Amino acid sequence: MNASDPRNLPSPPRRRLHIALLAAAASAVGVGSLLTSTPSGAQQLRPTPSDFEGPYRPLKSTTWGGVDLMSSRDAVSGGKPLILAGRLIDTAGRPQAKLNLQVWQANATGRYDYHPSETPGHGRPDPAFRGYGQSEVDADGWFAFRTIRPGGYKRTLFGFLPWTFVPHIHVAVRSGERDVLVTQADLDKVVAMRAPSAYGDHAQLMLSAAMRRLAAATGSTALVGASMPDGFELIRFDIVLPAAA
């Protein structure tokens, strides 16, 4: 147990952070730590557990924008460029193409610029970074967002307890106006995909409709091809939902 993680505090109770990270193709059956057996003996992927959304989710009146979390196509942030991408699937590995995602995060200094409750003492503003976006998944369940690596930050919990939060990105899976799942991608626990050989379905991701959508939004044709553009980090974060009855 990590004593520096506020989600390990015994009181008040919190839903613990869990990350569903698939280290191979979403349809692979050899990912032992992420598979569970059913009474019939069939193996299924483990659902991604939920996590609390935190106090900085954009307001309901927010115009969410699209797959690019920068303030404009040509904006240049001081943060490290990052692509957050993955598949939205169920425990049987089937794509969930009728849902959409909302993501939000701090900037590179740990500040949530866009939120009215943020204070001047929390990191430095970054006008180039919007900090939130949304997108439908494509027909194969793929999604992709351009963002920057968020910074960790310190906050006061429960009105008296100082705490440091590790870099993370909030993700909400939505059906219409309803949350299906709210979770977090803890960037210290997911794996950066830096080479085509890292995952069997890397080429599928790079040639997916989700990456074409991202390329169109950012004006970067280099985002569609066999490898990532120079300077970009690719974080793979697959999300697994319970299979429909």
Secondary structure, DSSP 8 states (H G I E B T S, - for coil): --TT-GGG-SSS----------SS-TT-S--GGGEEE-TTS-EEE---------TT---TT-----SB-BSSTT---SS-EEEEEEEEEETTS-B-TT-EEEEEE--TTS--TT-TT--TTSS---TTB--EEEEE--TTSEEEEEEE----EEEEETTTEEEEE--EEEEEEEETTEEEEEEEEETTTS-B--SGGGSTTHHHHHTSHHHHHHHHHHT-GGGSSSS--TT-EEEE--EEE----
